Amino acid sequence: MDAASTILAVASPPGPSPRGLVRASGRDACAHVAATLTGPGAQAIAARARGIHVARLADPPIPVLVACMPASRSATGEDCVEVHAPGNPALLERIVDAVIARAAGGARRAHPGEFSVRAVLHGRMTATQADAVAHAIAAETDAALAAARSMETDDPADARRAWSGEIADVLALVEAGIDFTDQEGVVAIERQDLERRLAAVGSAIDTALRAAEGVERAIHAPRVVLCGPPNAGKSSLFNALLGRARSVEHELRGTTRDAIEAAMTLGDGTEAVLVDVPGLEEAVERIDMLMQRRAMDAIARADVVVACDDGRGAEETRGHDAVRDAWDAFRGTLPIPATVPVLRARTKCDLPVAGPREPDHDAGAPAPRIATSARTGAGLDPLRAAIRDECARTRSRTTGTAALGSARAVLLAEAASALRAACAEQAPELVAAWLRTALDRLGEVSGAIPPDDVLGRIFARFCVGK
C-alpha cells in the first residue's frame, strides 16, 4: 500500500446534510488542501498551524471551516486536515477532486480503511482498536455495537503482559540450557516444569478466546429472511415480529420493492436482523428483475430462511406427495445453501380457507408449518422460538477460532497454537523458536504492527473515509 501520497475521502455519511466532511492525511496534506483555499486561513493551514481556521474555497467561493492537525498528534500520526463544508455530495466530491488536481500526483483518493491503516502504522491505534472500529461500522444491532465497544474497553492488557512475562522466563531458561549444553549435569528447566508452565499460560489464553468468541457472537447477528410469493403476508408478519410498523402493508401486489432490514429481539436477550424481501415470482419488467435480484441477494446471505404462504395457494388442494414436490422445486429455485435452515410459516391463519387444506403439522409434509396471524398475534411466539432455536444451532456450527473475525482473537489463537507446538517439540532449539512465535503474537495484540494478512482481515471491512 502506497503510504507516501496524501489520501483524501468524503468522511461524512452519504446523502445531503447540513454539514459534510472531507478528510485528508499525509506528509503534504496541509499544503495540498491549502492550495484549494483562499484567505488568511489558507496561509495558516499551509504553515501547519494547529487549530480551527476559517477559509474560503477557491472554486466555488464558499466559506468553510478547516481543522488542521499536524503530525504526530493527529488521529493518523501524520498531518491530517478536515474540511467542514455544506453537506452537498457534489460539493464534497468537488473538493476532493480539486485537492487531487492541485497536488499534481501527490494526492489520491483513499482506499477503504486506509486512514486507520496509517493510524496503526504510526502507532496511534492498536490492531485491536482498529478491529473494534471495523466492527462498530458493520454493527446492525444495539448488541453488536455494544460488543464492538467492549473489544476496546475490555482489552486484558495486564493479563497479556503476565503471559508474555511467563513465556519469556521459560524461553530464557530453554536458551540457557542450549548455551550450556556442553556442561554435564546442567539442565536449565525440567521438561515437566516446562510443560506445566506453558500449559497454564495456554489455558489462560483459551479462556480469553472463549470470551472473545462471545463478543463475536454478539457482533455477527444472524440474518433471518422472510420470503415467499407476493401477498403472502410477509410484510405484516415482519411488522408483527418487530412489534412496530417498519414495512408498508397493502393488499396491492408488489408493495415491497426492496429488502427491508430491522433488528429483532429473539426473546432471550439476543438479537437478529430480520429481513423482508419482495415477493418471489417470475419477473417480466426491468423493475421486477431488480426486485427479484434484491430478494435473491438477501436470501443468499441468510442464516435462517422463513418461507411464508397464506394457505390459499394451489398446494392446498393437492396431496402430500405433490406438496413435497412443489416445496422441493420452490427451494431449488432459491440460492439457499444446504446448511441454512428453512422454517415454514402459514400467515393469515385467522382467515377462512375454502376447500381442503394441508394440515400444518402433518408428519407427511416436507416440514411442519407454524400457523401465524399478524392481526391476532397467534403463532408469533412459537415462530420466534423456532427462529431462536435455529439461530442457536447455526451459531454452534460456526463457533471456534476459525469463525472469529477479530484480529485479537486470531493472534491469541496463533499464540496458543505456538505454545502447544512448543510442548510437542523435543529439540530445545525448536521449543525456543515456537516460544518466540508466541511472544511475537502476544506483542502484536498489544499494539505492535501485526502481519500483513492480519491487517488485511481487519481493514477489508472498513468503509472509505475511516
N, C-alpha and C positions, 0 to 999 in steps of 0.2 A: 504494500500500500504506500502511495506517494505521501510522505509526511512533510515535504518541503513547501508545497504550494499552500496559499491561503485558501481555505474552504468556506463556502457560503451556502446558506439554505434558508428558506422561509421556515421559521421555527414555531409559528403560531398555528392553531388548528385550521384546516381548510375551510373555505367559505368566507363570505363577508362578515365583518365585525367592526366595532368602533375603533379598535386598535389592533395592529398587526406587528409582527416582529421578524426582522431579518437578522440572522446571526452570522458572524464571520470569525474565523480563528486562524492564526498563522503568524509567522515571524513579521510579515509586512502587512498584516491586516489593517492596522491603523492608517498607514499611508494609502492603501488601496481604497478604503472606504472614504477617507478624507478627500480623495481626488474627485469624488462624485458630489461633493458638498460645497457650499459657499458660506461666507460669513465668518465671524471670529471663532465660532465653534469649530469650524473645519480646521482652522490653524491649530487650535488646542488639541484636536484629535490627531493631526499629523505629527504633533510634538509628543504624542503618547501621554497626555496629561490625564491622570486617573480622575474619573468623576462623570457626572451627567452634563452634557453640553447641548445647547440649543443651536441648531443649524438649519440650513435650508437645502433641499435637493436642487441640484443644478438644472435638472430637467425631469419632470415639471417642477417649477419653483414652489414647492410645498414645504412648510416648516415641519421639522422632525426633532425628536429627542434622541440623542445618541449616548449610550453608556460605553465608556472607554475603560477597559480593564487590562493594563499591561501585564506581561509576564513578570514574575511567575505566580503572582497571587490572583490568578483568574481561574475560572472553572476548568479550563483545559490545560493550564500550566504554560500557555503561550499567549501572545497578545490576542485579546478577544474583544470584539466590538459588536454591540447590538443596536440596531436602528429601529426605533419605535415610530411607526407611521400610521396613517389611516389604514384600516384593515380591508382595503380593496385588493382582492387577489391579483388583479392585473398590475396594480401599482407595486405590490411587493415583488412580483416576478420581474418587473421592470428595474427595480433597484438592484436585484441580483445580477441581471444582465448588464446593467451599467457598470457595476464594480468589476465584473469579469472583463468587459470590453476595455476599461481604463487600465486594468492590470497588465494587459498585453501578454498573456500567457502565464502570469504569476498567480492567478486565482482561478478556481473552478468550483463547480457545484459539489457539495458534499455527498458522500455515499451514506446509506443508512447506518446510523450508529457511529459515524466517524468522529463526531465531536467527543463522544465518550471514549472511543478508542484512544484519542490523543490525551484525554484526561488520565487514562490508565498508564499510557506510555510515559507521561510526565509525572507520575506519582501523585496526582491529585485525586485519584479514585482507585480503590482496590477492585480486583476482579469480582469479589462478592458484591460490592456496592453496584458495580455495573450490571451484574446479573439481576439485582433487585430492581434496578431501573427498567430493565428489559421486561421483567415480569409485571411491573406496575403498568407499563404501556399496554401489555397484552391482556390485562385483567378485564374480565367481563362481569364479575360479580363482586359484591362487597367482601365476601370471604377471600376471594382471590387477591383483592387489593390489600387487605389486612395481612395476608400471608406474605405478599411481596415486601411489605414494610418490615415484617418480622425478620426477614432474611438479613436485613442490615442491622436492626436494633438488637437481635438476639445472637449476634455472632460471638461464639465462645472463644475469644482470643486468648484468654488466660489458660483455658484447657489446652489449646493447641501449643502454647509455649511450654506447658508442662510435658506434653507428649514429645515435642521436639527435644527438650532437655533430656528426657529419659533415653530417647533413641541416640542422641549424641553421646551420652555417657556409655551406653553399650558399644557404640561404634568405636569410641576411644579405647575401650578395653579389647575389642576384637583386633584393632590395628596394633595395639601394644603387643598382643600375642603374636602377630605377624612379624613385628620388628625383632622380637626376642625368640624367634622360632629355633635359633641355633643354641639357645641356652637350655640345658637339661633341667626338667622339673619346673619350668616357668609356664604357667597356664594363667593368662590374664583373666579369663572368665570361663567358668564351667558351662558345659553345654546345657545342662538342666537349668542353670540360673539364667542363661541367655534366653532360652525358650519361654521360661516363666515371665521374665520381664517384658519381652516382646508380645507375648500373648495378652498381658494385662493392658498394654497400650492399644493393641488391636481390638480388644473387647470394648474399650472406651470409644474408639473411632467408630466401631459398628453401632454403638448406642447413638452417637451423633448422626450417623447416616439414617437410622430409623426416624429420628426427629426431623431430619431434612426431608425424608420421604413423606411425612405427614404434611409438611409445608407444600411440597409439590402436589400432593393430592388436592389441597385446598386451592392451589393456583390453577390447576388444569381441571376446571369444572366440566363435567360430562355434558355433551350436547344431545338433547332429546328432540327429535324431529317428528312433527305431526304431518303425515302425508295421506293422500287419498284422492278420489275423484272430486271434481267441482261440486259445491253444495253438499258436501258430506258432513258438514258441521264442524270442520276443523277450527275455524276462527272462533266460533262460540266455545268450543272445548278449550282452546288456547286461553281465552279470557277467563273462563271459569277456573282453570287450573292456577292461573296467576292471581285470581281474586280481584281483578280490575280490568277495565276496558282498555286494551292495548292494540287490538286488531279490529278493523272495521267488519261488522257483521251485517250481511244483507242477503236476501233471497236471490238477488241477481247473480248469475254465474260469473266467475272471473273477478270477483271483488278484490281478492288478494292477488296482487301483481308482483310482489317481491317477497323474499324471505325476511320475515319479521322476527327479531330475537328479543328475549327478555329473561331476566334472572328469575328462577322459581325456587322456592324453598321446598325441600323434599319431605319435611316433617321431622327429621332427626337433627336439625340444625345445619345440615349441609345444603349446598345449593347446586343447581344445574342450570344450564342455558336452554330454555325452551324455544323451539323454532317453529313457526307457522309458515308453510310454503304454499305457492299457488297450486290449484287443483291439477292433478295429472290427467291429461287427455291428449289426443292427437292434435298436434299443432299445425295450423294452416298458414295464418298470417305471421308476419315477422315478429309482431309484439308477442304473439302466443309462443313462438320459438324462444324468445328471450325469457319469458316467464318460465317455460319448462326447463331451460338451462339453469336458471337460478334455483329451481326446485331440485334438480338433479345434483347440482353442486353442493347444496345443503345436505342432501341425503348421503352423498359420498363422504361427508365429514362427520356423520352422526356416530355417536357412541351407542345410542338406543333409538330405534325407529318405532313409532306408534302408527300403525296402519288403520285409518278411520273409514268407516262406512256407516250409513244411516239405516241399514236394514231394509232398504227399499229397492235394492238392485235386483237384477235378473237372477242372481245366485240364490235368492230366497225361494225360488220355485223349483230348484233343481235338487237332485240327490247329493249325498255327501261326496261320492266319487267325483262328480262334476265340480263340486265346490273345491275339493282338493286340487283338481287340475287347474281351475281358474286361479286359485291362490298361488300355485307354483308358477304359472305363467305371469301373474302380476309381479311377483317378487323377481322373477327372471328378467324383467324389463328395467329394474332399478339398479343403480350402482351401489348395492349394499354388500359389503364384504361378508364372507361366510361367517366370520366371528362376531358380527354385530347382531345382537338380539332384536327380534321384531315382536312387538306386542300388538294385539288386535283389539280395537275398541269399537263398539257399536254405539254411535251417537244417537241422540234424539229418542232414547228408549221410552220416553213419556208419550210419544206419538203412536197412534194405532197403525198397524201394518196390515194391509189387505192380503188375503191368501196365505198359503203355508209359508212357514219361516224356519230357517235353520236354527236349531237350538244353540244358544250362546255357549253352553258348556258341555256339548255332546262329545263323548270321547272319540267319535268317528271323525270329527272335524280336524283340519290340519293344525289348528291352535285355538284354544278356547278364547272367546271374545268377552271383553269386560263391557257390560251394558252401562252406558252413562247417559246423563242428561244435564246439559249446561243450564237448563231452565230450573230444574228442581234440585240439582246437586246430587242426584242419585249416581252412585258408582264412582264419584270423583276420588274419594278416599282409597277405595281398592285400586284404582288406576295409579294414584300417587305411590301407593305401597309397592305395586308391581314395578313401576319405574325406578323407585329407590332400590329395590332388590336387584334389578338388572344392572343399575349403575354400580352397585357394590360388587357384583360379580365381574363386571367389566374391569373395574379397578384392580381387583385381586389378580386378574390375569396379566396386568401390566405393571405390577409392583416390582421392586428390586432396583438396584443401582442402574441397570441398563435403561430404565424408564425415567430416571431422574434427569431433568434438563439443566439444573443449575450447575455452574462451574464449581462451586464449593463442593457439592456432592460428588461430582466427577473426580475432583482432585483428592478428596478424602478417600474415595473408593480406591484410587490408584495407590495412595499411601498404605492403606490396609492390605492391599494385594502385595505390595512390595515387602511388607513385614512377614506375610505368610511365606513368600518366596525365600526370605532370609532364613526362616526357621526350617525350611525344607532342604537348604543347602548344607553341605558338609565342609566344603573348602572355605577357609576363613576369608580369602580374597573375594569370593563371590558373595559371602554373607555381608562383607563390608560394602560391596557395590550396591546390593539391594537396600541396605540401611541408608546409604547416601541418597538413593532414589526416593525413599520415604521422606527423608528430611527435605529434599527439594520440593516435593509435592506439598508438604505442610507449609513450607515457606511461601509457595505460590498462593496458597489460600490466604495467607496472612497479608498479602499485598505485593509480593514480588511479581514481576511480569510473567504471566503464565505462557505455556507453549502456544504456538500459532493456532493449532487445532482447537484448543480450548477457547481462545479469543474468537475464533470463527463461530463456535457454537453459541457464544454469548451474543455477538453483535449481528448475527443473521436475523434476529427477531426484532431489531430496532427499526424505528421509522426515521425518515430523513429529518434533520434538524435537532437530533438528540445525540 
